[in-house]
Amino acid sequence: MWALYVVESESSSRDYKKIEVEKMMANSHIGKIIACQECDHFYSYEVIPLGAQANCQHCGNLLYRSIPDSINRSLALYLTALILFFIANIFPFLSLELGGRIVDNLLFSSGWAMYKLGMGELGLLIFLTSILFPFTVIVGMLYLLIPARFGKAAPYTPQVYRIVNSIDPWCLVGVFMLGVLIAIVKLQDLATVVTGPSLIAFTLLLLVYTAARANFDPNDLWLLNEASSPQIPIEKLANHKFLNCQVCGLLTRDTGEKQKCIRCYSPLHYRKKNSLETTWALLIAAFVLLIPANIYPVMTVIRFGQGEPNTILSGVLHLIESGMWGLAMIVFVASIVVPVMKLIILCFLLISVQKKSLWRPRDRTLLYRVTEIVGAWSMVDIYLVGLLSSLVSLDALSTIRPGIGAIFFASVVVITMFAAHSFDPRLMWDQIKEKNNKG
């Protein structure tokens, strides 16, 4: 693949510098271009072997993949995921047996328990990220894929795809599953834990759901709408300015006014509006909330009428004292290391952009990519509190209650996820392009 244009910074009127155009046009047989979502470098679209993928030569970001029979494979997997989803929500999930008493737990019991204990915000967050959002994505994808299987585009395809694309990062099925595994291990010394058929179905759902996402190629879906959203041909690129849609990747000619993508109807922007200011505001809020999140208790374990509140750190120390070193390290990394490192990394990226740093833009882009991937895994502590609160409710024998620290910690996780989304990694490359243009 050949780099076609390098986009200059906004301060240089968004002009485009021509690079190896003759070489590009001589070698390209398709005549379409695409842009990297993380650095905005342009490439000629070329056919690649089945199972292969094309990566950006500048930042290493994935440009596109060639997935064989993508529509049929992803459709079969999403249908299987829907069946498993219903099984996971109907049958018992976990059961706790102590002193002759048995407490059954359904998949939605975690969120419901938090609501009954006066923490409806956490209950809603757990319900959305572990049940409603995954269900919406599965149903939305089936709505798009079933007509596509017969060569037709579903009505309102752009709107449905935008909804699915926006909530997909908030589908934390894998994080919830990690919380379940930690809860099972943690309850072994308290009572007998019995796994239900719903847990098996949920485990399979996680595997199938992940495979469905990996086997879906959005380009196959957009081919059905290609007539209404043609790609920009190479020969017309030289004399115009273009905007890169961050949802579907279509390039649109910049008219200088507010525009929407003609394919998915998403608002178009040269760079995310007020990216630096918004990210700074969210990070400051997260830093402030991180203090009470670690000072106040996240839950209280009461046995036979006695117990004391546990903060995040004291919970980790308790696991170490119980000999659960592996589990303690998982909780420590997910609940303490990841949130702090995410805040530090985002601050570093913001400062580097404001200082117009030219230092290792590819490595800084990789750091940003890592923060996006690992940030959501801090939610494991919230899921753990919800699971334990719903399971361990045996009155005088043993009871676990959530603490106010859980609300602060959940706020930190959610705010940092919004902060990562509001940051525009293309800003890191603007300084490089500006320097190249001056040179």
N, C-alpha and C positions, 0 to 999 in steps of 0.2 A: 504494500500500500504506500502511496506517495502523499506527502503533505502538500496540500494545495494552497491554502492561504493561512497566514498568521494574523490573528485579530489584534489590533492595537488597543491601547487603553482608551477609556472613555474620554480622557482629557485630550486625546488627539483626534476627537470627532469621530471615533469609531471607524476610521479608515481601514482598508484592507491592503496588505502588501502582497504583491504577486510573487510566488516562489515556484519555479520549475513548472510553469503552466504548460509549456510545449511538451515537456516530458510526460506530464500527466495525461494530456489529451491524446498523445500518441499511444499510450499503453492502456487507456481505459476503454472498455467496450460497452460499458453500461451507461455512462453519461450521467450518473447521479452522485451527489456528494452527501456526506454526513458530518456531524460535528461532535467532538468529544464533550460529554456533559460536565466534565470536571476541569478542563483546561481550555476548551473552545477552539482547539486546533481542528482544521478541516481535512477531510480525507475523501478520496474517491472510493465509492462502494465497489467492492469486488467480490466475486463468488469464491467461497472458501470450501474446502472439503467437508463432508458431513461429519459432525462431531467436533469440528475445529472451532476456534474462536479467534476474533480479531481484537487486538489490544492497541491502545494509543501508544505511539512511539515516544511521546513526551512524558506523560504522567503515569502510564501503565494501566489506566482505567479500561474496563471491558467496553468495547464498542458494540459488538454484536456477535452472535453465535449462529452456527448452522446446526439446527436440531432436526434430525430426520423424523418425518411424520409428526410434527409438533402438535397439530390440532387434535389428532386422534389419541395420541399418547396422553396429553394433558387432560383431555376430556374424560378418558377412562379413569385416570387417577383422581380427578375432582369428583366424579360420580362415586367412586369408592370412598373418598374422604367424607362425602355427605352421609353415606350410610353409616360409616364409623362414628360420625359426629352424633347422629341420633342415638346410636347404641350407647355411646359414652355419656349421654345426658339422661338416659332412661333408667339404667340399672345402677345398683350401689357402686360407689367409687372406692371408698375405704371404710372399714369398720374397726372400732376400737373396743376391746373387751377387757374389763377390769372389775374385779370383785363381783362377778356374776352379772354385771350390767354390760350391755352392748349398745354402742352409739354408732348408727349408720350415717354415712356421709355421701351425698350426691355431688356431682361436679359443680353445681351452682351453690352448694352449701357454704363455701368459703365467703363469697360475696354477701350472701344472705346473713351469715353469722355476724359479719362486720356491721351490717345495717342494724340488726337487732341490738347490738352492743353500743349503739349510738355513734358509729363511725360510718355513716352512709356514703361519705365521699370515697373512702377506701373500698367499700363494698361495690360502689358503682365502677371504680377503676378496675377492680379485679374482674367484675362481670364483663365489662367492655373488652378488655384486652385478652381474656381467656375464653370467652364464649361468643359474645355478640359480633365482634369484629372478625374473628375467623369464620363464623357462619356467614357473615355478609360477603366476605371475599369468596368463599366457596360457591355460594348461590350466584353471586355476580359473575364469576368466571363461567359457571355453567350456562348462565343466560347468554353470554357472549359466544361460548364454544359450540353449543348445540346447533344454532343456525349456521355457524361457520363450518361445521362438519358437512353441511349440505350446500356449501358454497354461497351462503347468503350472509349479509350483515344484519345483526339484530337491530331493531329500532332503538334509538337513543344510545347507540354504541359508544359515542364519545363521552357522554355524561356518565354512563355506567363504568367505563374504563377509568375515568378520572376518580370516581369514588373508590374503586378497588385499589387504584394506585396510591391514593392518599392515606388509606387506612391500613394498607398492607404492612408498613413498618411497625404498626401498633398491635399486630397479631403475635402475641408472645406465647405461643403454644409451647415452644421449647423451654422457655424460662419457667413457665408454670410446671412443666414436667420435672425440671431440676428441683423446684421447690417441693414437689411431691416426694421425690427420692430423699431429700434431706429430712423431710418430716417423718418419713417411715423410719429412717435410721435413728433419728432423735427420740422417737417414741418407743424404741425397742426396750429401753430400761424402765419404762413407765407402765406399759400394758402390752397386751397381745394385739398386733395389728393384722387385720385380715384384708387382703386385696380382693376387690370385687371385679366382675366382668367388665365394668365400665373402665377400670384402670387399664385393662388389657386393650380394650378398644381405643382408649385415648393414646396409648403408646403406639399402636398401629396408625392412628390418625396422624400423629406427629411425623412418622416416617413417610406416609403416603402424601401428606400435605407438602412436606419438603420436596419430595420427588416431583409432585405436580408443578410446583413453582420452578424447579430446575428444568423441566421439560417443556415449558411454555415459551414460545418465541413470538413476541408481540408483532414482529414484522409480518408473520403469516396472517395475523388478524387484520392488520392495516392494509394488506394487499386487496382485501375485499372492498375497501374504500379508495383505492388508488386513483380511480377516475376523478373523484371529487377533491383529492388532495395530492396532486402530482408532485414529484420531486423536482428540485431545481436542477436543470441541466447544466453541465460544466461550462458550456460556451457562453452562458448568460451570467456567470458569477463575477466576472472581472469588473464590471462597471456598476455594481450595485452593493448595497449593504444588506445583511441578513441577520435575523434573530433566530436563535436556537431554542425550540420548545423543550422545556425541562421534563415534560410528561411523556410525549411520544417521539421526540427527537426530530421532528420535521423542521426544515429550514423555511423561513418566510421572509419575503422581501420587506425591509424596514421602510415604512412610509413616513416615519418621524412622528406618528400619532400613536395613541393607545390602540393596541392591536390584540386580537385573539388568534390562536392557532386555527387554521382553516380545517384541520383534521380532527383535533380533540377539543377545540374551543377553550383551551387553557389561556389565561392571560400571558402575554409575551413581554419579556423585559430583557434588556441588554445585560444587566446584572440585577440581582435581587435588590429590591428597593430598601434603602436604609439598612443594608445588611450588617455593617459594622456597629451602628448605633443599637439596633435591636439585639444583636448578639451580646454586646456589652451589658445592656440592661438586664437580660436574662441571666447572664453569668453572675452579676452582682447580687441579684435576688437569690440565686442558688448558693452563693457563698454565705449569705446571711442566714438562710434556712439550714445550711449544713451544721451550724453551731447547735441549735436546739435539737436537731435530728440526732446528734451524738451525745447530748447531755440528758435529754429526757428519755424515759424508758420506752421501748418499743413493745414490750409485753411483760406480763406478770404471771408467773407460775405459782399456783396455790395448791399445796398438798396438805390434806387433813387440816384445813383452816389456817395454814401458815405458808408464807411465801414472801418473796421480795421482788421488786421490779428489776427487769434486766434491760440494760442499754445494749446497743449493738456490740460494743467492745466487751462488755461483761458476758454477753452470750458466747462470744468467741472464746473467752478465757474459760468459761464453764465447759465448753466442748473439749478444750485442751486438757482440763483437769479430769474429764471423764475418759480420756484416752482416745478421743476421736480426732486425731490430728488432721487426717485428710479432710474430714467434714469442716473442721475449724478453718483450714486454709481456704476452702471454697467460699465459705461465708465471709471470711476476712477480705479476700480479693474482690468478691462481688459487691460487698456492702461498704467497704472502706477504701480499698486501693482504687477500684474502678471509678467511683464518683470523683475522688480527689484528683486523680490523674487526668480525667476527662476535663475537669475545670482548668487544670494547669495547661494542658495541651491547647485547649481552645483560646486561653489567654495568650499563650505564646504565638499562636497563628494570627490572632488579631493584632498583636503588637508588631509582628513581622510585616503584616500588610501595611499598617500605618507608618512604619519606618521605611517602607519601600525596599525591603530586604530582597536581595538576589540569591540568598543562600539556599541551595538545594531545594528547588521548588518541587521536584518529584518526591523527595523524602517528606516534605511538609504535606503534600497531597496524600501520601500514604498514611501519615499520622492522622489526618482528618478522616480518612476512610476507616481507620481502626476505631476512632471514637464513635463513629456512627454505628459500627457493628457491635461493639462491646457495651455501649452505654445502657441498652435496655436490660442487660443481664443483672443490673443492680436491683431490678424489680423482684428478684428471687426472695429477698427478705420480706417483702410485703406479702407475697404469696404464702410464704412459710407461716407468717403470723395469722393469716386468714385460715389456712388449713388447720393449724393447731387450735385456734379459737373455736372452730366448728367441730373438731373431733373431741377435744378434751373439755368436756362440759358435764362433769359427773358430780356436781354439787359439792358435798363435803369431802368426797374422796380425792378428787383432783380437778382443777379448773385452770384454764389459761385464758387470760384477758388481754386484748391489745392495749397499748399505751399511746399517749399523745405523740411520742417520738416517731411512731409509724407514719403519722400524717405529715410531719415535717420531712421525713426521709422520702416518702412517696412524692412530695412536692419537688424535692431536689432532683429526683430521677426524671420526672416529667418535664421540668423546666430545662434540664440539661439536654434532653432529647429535642425539645423545641429550639434550643440554642444551636445545636449541631445542624438542625434543618435550616435555620435562618442564615447561617454562615455560607457565603458563596466562595467555594474554593477557586473559582476562576480569577478572583481578585489577586491571588498569589502569582498568577502567570502574567497578569497585565504588565507588571514591572519588567519582566523578562522581554516581553514583546515590544514594549516601549524602548528599551535599551537596544534591541536588535534593529528597530526601525531607525533610531538615531545613528546607529553605526553604519 
